[in-house]
Amino acid sequence: GVLGPDRFIPLAEHTGLIVPLGRWVLEQSVRQARAWRERHDEAGPLRINVNLSPCQLTHPGLVQDTVDILERAGVEPDALCLEVTESALIGADDDLLKPLRRLAEMGVDIALDDFGTGYSNLANLRRLPVSVLKLDGSFVRGFQYDDPGDGPNPADEVVVEAMIQLAHRLGLTVTAECVETSAQASRLRHIGCDTGQGWLY
């Protein structure tokens, strides 16, 4: 039968198969990005985001695999953004961060996924080689209008606006997750959020 990602990803991580699976996903994504670029070259720059498993972060071939995949597809590093969950980087030492730093130096964007929940540590923003913060969808859900006359949850709006301003002061761009309505998108635009992802798009 069909297994959802909530079933097969933990199994793949447990068995170590997430490394070849992740490499395949990266390769397919980069090839798709090139195909879209060739088909829609008038649309301007294109960037594709790919999630990295914590197991992939510790795999010694991560940097070389990424370089090889980009070169084979003829895609520049700045067209790729690798997303890493904040929880995967908790307590990360320099050895774990070294591959991410090398990728960032090449021009690959590194996004800190699900930022603002769990073990969020603002001190991490000073030492991690990230260029994008992805705000967890739980904040954006507070922008949901239950009734057309309602406004967003004021506390959520203040928190999100503060995180956006902090990120911008640190030279980071911000993506809001779980954008489901045009009202949410409009409000996020108004308070300075750079990009969004979710069912609306």
N, C-alpha and C positions, 0 to 999 in steps of 0.2 A: 504493500500500500504506500500511500504518500506520507512521508515524515516531514513535519514542519521543522524550521531551523531550531526551535526550542528543544527538539529531540536530537537532531543529527549533529548539531554543532558541538554540544557537550561530549557526545560520543566520539566525534572526530578528534576533539582535543584530548580526550582520555587515551585514545589509541595512538596519537601522534599523526594520524592521517590528515589533520588540519593543515600541516605544512605543505604537502603536495596539493591538497585541495585549494589552499590559499594562493599558491603559486599559479594554479590553473585559473582561478578567479581573476587574479591580477592580469594574467596574460589575455584572457578573454575581454576584460574591461578595457585594457589599453588598445587592443585591436578594434574594439567597438568605437572607442573614442576617435581613432584614426579614420574609421569609415564615416562617422558622423561629420568629422572635420572636412573630409573630401567631398561629401555630399552637400554640406552647408557652409562652404568656405566664406560666404558673404556674411555669416552670422557673427563673425568675430572670434575672439579667443574662446577655447573650450577647455574646461577642466573636469576630470572625472575623479570621483572620490571612491576609495576602496578601503574597507575595514581590514585591520590587521588583528589577528588573534594574539593573545599574550604568548602563546607557544611560538608563533612566527618571530616575535621580537627576540627570542633567545636563540633562534636558529642561526648558525654561523653563515649561512648562504644568503641571508636576507638582502644585503646590499648588492652583491653580485647578481643575484637573480633579478632584482629590480632593474639594474643597469642593463642586463642582457635583454630583458623583455622590452624596455623602452627603445633600445637600439634596433632590435629586430623589427619593431613596429614602425620605426622612424618617427617616434613621438618625443617631443622635448620634455625634460623633467618637470618644467613648470606647468605642464598640462595634467600632472598627477598630484592628488592629495591623498595621503594615507591617514586613515582615522584610527586613533588608539584610544581605548577607554581610559578614563582617569584612574580607575581602580587597578588597571594593569601596570601603572607607573608608580603606585604607592611604594615608597621606600626604595625606588629604583636607584641603583648605584651607577657610577660612571661607566662601568662595563656594559650595562644594559642600555644606557643612553647613547653610547658611542655610535652604534649603527644608525640611530635616528638622526644624530648630529651630522653624520656623513651624508645621509640622504638629503637633509635640509641644506647643507653646503652645496650640494649638486643642483639645488633648485626645486626639489620636491617639497610641496607643502606638507606639514604635519599638523593634523587637527586633533585637539583634545576633546574627545567625545563625552557626552553626558555630563558636561561640566555643571557644577552647582548642586550636586546631590552626593549622598554618601559621605566619603572621606575628603571632600573638597578641601584643598589646602592651598591658600593663596601664595604661600611661599614657593610652591612648585612652579608657579608662572615665571619666577625669576631664573630657574635652572633648566627648565625643559625646552627643547628646541622646537617649540610649536609656533605656528603663525596664524592658526585659526582656533577660536573657541566655539564649541557647539553647545549651546544652552539646552539643558535637558527639557524635554517636552512638558514636564510637570509645571514649569513656570508659565509656558505659553497657554496651557489649558486654563489658567486663571484669567486669560484675556477672552475667554468664551462668553459670548452674549447669550444668556438663556432667553432673553426677551429683547426685541429690537430697541426697547427704551432703556435697557440696562447698559451700564458701562463695565469696563474690566474691573477685576479685583484691584483696588488701589495699592494694596501691599505688594502684590505680584508685580504690578507695573513699576513701582519704586525700585524693587530688587533688580528687575531686569534692566531698567534704565541705568542703574548704578553699575551693574556688571558690564554693560555695553560701554559705558564711559571709561571704566577701568581698563577694559580690553583695548580700547582705542588709544588711551594714554600710553599703554605698553606696546603700541604698534601692531596689535593683533586685529584681525577681522572677526566678525561674529556671525554665526549661523544659528538661527532659531529652529529647533526641531518641532515636529507635530503641528505645523500650521495647517489648520483645517478650514478656516473661513476667511473670506476677503476682509472682514472686519478686523480679525487678528493681524492679517498681513498689513493692513493699512496702519494699524496702531504701532506695530513693530517698526514700520518704515518711519513713522512720525518720531519715534524716540531714538532713531539712528541705527537700527539693526541693518547689517549689510546684506545678508541673504537669508532665505528661509527654505525649509524642506517640509514636505507633508502632503496629505491627501489633496489639499487645494491645488497643488501643481501637478 
